[in-house]
Amino acid sequence: MTSGDLTRRRFIAAASAGSLAAAASRTIPAYGDVAKKATQLAILGGEPVRKNKPWPDWPSCCWDENLTNSLLKTAKSGIWCRIQSASGTVPTFEKEYAKLMGTKFCVATGAGTQALHTCVEAMGIGPGDEVVTSPYTDPGTIQGILSARALPVLADLDVESYQLDPADVEKKINENTRAIMPVHMMGQPADMDSILAIAKKHNLKVIEDACQAHLAVHRGRKLGAIGDVGCFSFQSSKTIACGEGGGIIGSDDELMDKCYTVHNHGTSRRGKTELIGPKYRMNEFEAVVLLGQLGGAIERWRRRNENAAYLTARLKDIPGLTPQKLYPGTESGSFYLYTMSYHKDQFDGVSRDTFLKAMNAEGIGLSPYITQGLHREPWIDHIVSSKSYQRMYSPERLRQFSEQRACPKCDQVCEEMVMLWASGPLLAPEKEVADIADAIEKVWENRAQLKQV
């Protein structure tokens, strides 16, 4: 029995009891107003499902005295930069994170975007080369490619999973393609079976943008450990966070050594300046904060997955909302976000914006996510007209690149997506997560009222 069912049964029982009492006293109670208030949407004056209840405040909810003491200890030590000590907090975090993720190596960077750029450079991808990736992602994904002066080629999406459509990825591959960069959106696995098969067929590298996907598992392997390299973000909203920060994981000795050299302004572990590279080193304070979270990371990941599974089960009979599709082989997600497609036709033509307003009135903060894909942003016109890209790519290729930017399925996802910022709410007890499902059920069952909004 859902909590929504329980609420309705209690109301019916209470109403029935009132009727019996009225019959005994030959009076009829005016409980019509009570019934109306119980079923009326909060946006129209009814009682909200969730009222003045804060969610766990991520990431501050994982802060404790031990972390404060560790930061103070690092500050007093004077070792604030990773190159000051081989046993400092950054090298220690790299070892622990690689172990946690099931890889031989980790290189910690200052941001997820820096991690992506480092990998592109380490693979020797640059002017004249192309990388196929998603339009439905943070700009950091394409900036990791653009910073190497390569060309980010955008493939369209699967509208149910919000991930790259492998069929469109293969259409975008040509003789200049060097890599595929799948983005594990919302922290759930992209279609890695298909992407790996395409990469093998065309002899391409796979750079996993796992920036949202900490600890998610596909066919027994954690995301980021499946392709040639995997990149993570530790920005403050992520499920393992330190404000900013990033990391690269992998098990190829030579490639990971190059990643270290690139991120260390081209200077190798051997102390020789060998490659072109920026300075992308993580600092010791960021690593302290990350190390302080690793002990509880698995438990938080488990709780998010359990609560996400509970929500999905509760929503299965509501045709107006469809949770994100998970591919075969998905064993768990990160659930950085919990996302759904809103089907306007099932809600009697009511707009997504009206639905979101109704949900917020019930005390549940749902919202859109990415409002428009990267194929609609002005960077494409900028690089096509830039002198540097005109020198590196033929006029025909730049014209074709500009003309083939359309991603209609990405547009559909942007129009239909609704999301719960899950990093905090999915850490709550299940009885509180039930408020989310109860509110959705309430709005769905009373969707006719939305036309009054």
N, C-alpha and C positions, 0 to 999 in steps of 0.2 A: 504494500500500500504506500503510495507517495504521500508526502506531507500535504500536497494539494488535496488528495482524496480525503485525508484525515480531517482537514479543515472543513470541507464540504459536508462530511458525515456528521461532524460535531454540530454544524449549523442546523442540519436537518433534524438531528436529535433534539436540539434545543427548541426548535420551532414546534416539533411534535409535542414535546412536553408542555409548551405554552398553550397549545390548542386544547390538550386534555384538561388543563387547569381552567381554561376559559369555559369549556363545556360544563365543567362541574359548577362554576359560578354563574353560568348563563351570561357571560360577557365574552367579547372577542377582542384580544389584544391587538394593538396597532403595530404589528411587527413587520408590516410592509416596508417601512423606512429602514429597518434593520437589514432586511434582505437586500434592499437596493444598495445600501452602503457596502455590504459584503461583496457584491458583484460589480459595483460601479468602479470604473478605472480611476486611479488616483489623479490622473490628469484632468478628470471631470469632477473631482471633489470626493472620490472614494478614499478609503484608507489604503496607504501604500503597503506593499508586502514587506518591505524592509525599511525601517525607519530609524535614522540616526545610529546606525551600526557601522563603525569603520571596519574596513578589511585590514588584514595584516599589512603593515607599511613596509614594503620591500624597497631597498635592501636594509633599511635601518633595523628591521625586526631581527636580523641575525647578529647585530652588534652586541658584544658583551665585554666584561671587564678584562678578560684575557686578551682580546684584540686591542683594547686601549693600552694595556701594558706592553704588548708586543710592539706597537707603534712607538711608544715612549722609549723602549729599549733600543730600537733602531735609530731613533733621533739622537739619543745619547751616544751611540756607537760611533757616529761620524761616517759610517759606511752607508752612503746614500745612493751610490751608483754601482751598477752590477760589475763593472770592471775593477772595483776596489777589492773584491773578495770572491774567490772561486767557490766559497761556501756561504755566500750571502743569501738574502731572501729570494732574489730573482733566480739564481741557479738552483736553489732548493725547490722553488715552485715549479720550475721547468721539469725537474726530475719527478716530482710528485704528480704533476698533471699528466705527463707522458705515461706514467704507471697507471693512473686512473683511466686513461683513455685507451690503453692497450697498444701503445706505440713505443718505439725505441727512443724517440727524441721529441723535445718541444723547444721552440725558440719563442721567448716572450717579447712582445712588441708594445708600442705605445697606444695602439688602436687596432681594431679589426681591419680597417682600411689599409693600414700600414702592413699588416700581415699579408693581405692579398697582393699588394704591390710587391712586397718582398719576394713572394713566390713567383710572380710573373717574371721579375728580373732574374731570379735564380735559374729559371728555366730557359733563359736566353730569348724570351719573347719580347719583341720590340717593333720598331718601325717596319711597316710592310706586312706584319703578322696580324692575325685575327683570332679573337676568342669569342665563342658563342656563349651567351649568358641570358639572364632573365630581365625583362623590363619591369617586373613587379618585385622591387627590392629597394633597399636604401641606396642612395647615390654612391655610397662607399664602394659598392660592388664594381660599378663601371670605372670609378676613379682609380681603383687598383690596376685597371688595364690602361686607362688613359695616361696615367703617370709614367708608364713605360712607353708611351707613344704608339701603342698598339691600337687596334680597332675593336671596340666592343660591338659585336653583332647580336642583335636582340631577336630571340625566338619567342613565339607566342606560348600561351599557357594551356594547360588542361583546366577547364573552368570549374571542375569539381574539387580538384586537389590544390589549386592555386600554384602549382609547380610547373616547371618547364614541360612542354609537350615534346617528348622524344621525336615524334614524327616531324615536327617543325624544326627541331634542332638539326636533324639530318639534312633537311632541305637547305639549311643555311651554311652547310660545310662546303668549302671550296679548296683549291690548291694552296691557299695561304693560311688556312685555319690551322692553328697549332694546339688549341686546347678547348675543352668545354668547362665552364664554370657553373655547375648547378648550384642553386641557392635553396637551402632547406628551410622554406618559408614557414613561419610560425613555430619553428623548432621541430617540424615533422619531416621524415625522410622524403626527398624527391624520388623519382622512379629510377633508382640506382641500377637495377638490373638492366634496364634498357639503355641507360646512359653509358654504363661500362661496356656493353656490347657494341654500341656505336663507336666509342672511343677506340676499342680494340680493332674494329673493322677499318677505321681510318687512321690508325696509328697516332692518336691524339693523347695529350696529357689530360688528366682530370684534376682540377683544383676545386675542392669542395668549399663553398662558402657556407660554413656551419656556424656563422656568427650568432644565430639565434638558437642553436640546436645542441646545447651542452647535454651530454650523457644520453641522448637519444640513440636507439639501437636498431639496426637493420640487418637481419640474417646473422645475428650473433656478433656483429661488429659495431662499435660506436661510430656515429657519424663523424666525419673528419679523418677517420682511420681507414676509409674504404678506397678513396682515390689515391693519386700520387702524393698529395698533401691535403691537409684540412686546415681551415682558418677559423678562428673564433674571436668574438668580441667580448670584452668584460666591461662594457659601458654600463652605467649605473642601473639601467632598466633590465639588464640581462639576468638570467637565473644564477649565474656566478658573476659577481660584479665588483669593480673597484673604482668606479667613477668613469675612467677611460681605461684603455688597455686592450691588448690583443695577444693572440698566440697562434703559432703554427705547429702542427703535429705531423709526424711521418716516421717511416722506418727505413727509408733509403739513405744510407750513410752519406753518399756523395751529394745528393740533392739537399739534405738537411744541413750539411756543412756549408754549402753555398748560401743557403738561407741565412745562416748565422753571419756569414761574411758580408752579405748584402746589407743586412739590418745594422751591422756594426761599421757603417760608413766605408764599406769595401775592405775592411781589415779582418783578416782571418784569425782563427784561434792560434795560429802560429806566429801572429804578430806582424804579418806582412800585408801591405796594402795591395790587394790582388784584383779586385773587381770594382765596378761602379756601384755605389750604394749610398743611400741617405743614412742619417743616424736615427734609427727607430727603436732604440733600446728602452725597455721598461725600466722604471726606477724602483728602488728598494721599498719605498713606502706602498706603492701599488701592490707589490708582491706580498707584503705583510698582510694586507687586507684580504687578498685572495687565499693565502695559506690559512687564514683564520676561518674561511668558509668551507674548505674542502672536507672537514670532518663531518659536517652536517649536510653536504651536498646530495649524497645518495638518498638520505631520508626525505629531503625536500622534493627531489625528483620523483621518488616513489609516491609521495602524497599528491603531487600535481597530476600524475598519471591516474591515480585512483579516483581523484575528484573529476578529472576530465572524462573518464569512463562512466562515472555516475551521471554526469550531465548528458552525455551522448545517449545513454539508456533512457533517461527521462524525456528526451526530445524526439525519440524515434517515431512517435505517433503524431507529431506536429508537422504536417506537410509544408507549412509556410516557412520553415527554417530547416536547412540541411547542414549538419556539421561537416567540416573539412574531410574530404575523402583521404583515407590512408591506403597506401599501396601494399600489395602482397609482400611479405617479408618484413613489414614494420612490426617490431616487437615492443617498442615504446617510443614516446616522443619527449621533447623537452617541455612542450606546452608553455613556451614563452608567451604565446597568445592562444586563446581558445576562439576559433573563428567559425562562422556559419554564413551560408548564402541565404539572403532574404528574398523570398519569392512573392513579389508584389501581387501577382494574380491570385495567389492563395489567400491573401489578406484583403480580398474584395477590392483590389485596386488601390489600396492605401499606400502612400509613399513610404519609402524607407525612413525618411526624415521624421515623419509623423510617428512611426513605430518606435524609433529611438527616443523621441520625446516622451512617449508613453512609458517606455521602460525606465527612463531616468526618473520619471515621476513616481514609479513604484520603488525607487531606491536602488535600482540596478543600473550602473553606468556602462552601457554599451555604446559603441561608436563605430564610424567607418575606420578604415586603416589608411591605406595609400589611396589618395583621392584621384591621382592620375599616374599612369605608367611612365617610365623614363622615356619611352618612345615619343611622348608628347611634351617633353621638356626641351628648352632651347639649346642645350649642349650640342645637339646634332647639327643645327645650323651653324653653331660656333666653330666646330671642328672642320666642317665641310668648307667653310670660308677662310679658315686659318692658313697662313702661309706655310707653317710647318707641316700640316697634314697634306696640303697641296703638293709639297715637295716629296712626301713619303708615299702617297697613293695616287694612282692615275685619276684623271678627271672622270673617266668612265666609271671607275669603281666608286668614287665619292658621289657621283650622280645616282648610281644604282643604290648605294647605301642609303641616301636620303629618300629616294622614292619608295624604297621597300621597308620603310619604318613602321608601317601599320601593324598593329597587334590587336585585332578586334576582340579576341577572347580575353585579353588583359583588360580591355575597356569594360567588358561585361563583368569581370570580377570586381573591378573598382566600383561599379555601379551597384553590385549586389552584396558586397561583403559587409558583415557586421562582426565586431570583435569585442571580446572581453580581455582587458589587459590582465593576463592571468598570473603574472609573476607573484603578486600578492594574494588576490582572492582565492586562488586554488591551493593556498597553504592553509586556508581556514578549515575548521571542522566540517564534516559532511553536512551536519544539520544546518550550518549557515550557507554552504554551497547550495543547499536545497532552496534557499530563497531565490536564487537565480532562476532555477527551473520553475518554481512556483509563480514567479512574476511573468515569465514567458508564457506559461500555461494560462494565467489569468488574462493576459493581453490577447492571446490567441482565441480563447473561448468567448471573449467579449469584443472581438475585432469589429463587429458592426458599430460599436460605440466610437471607433476611431474616426468615423466619417463626421462626427460632431466636433472634432478638434480643429 
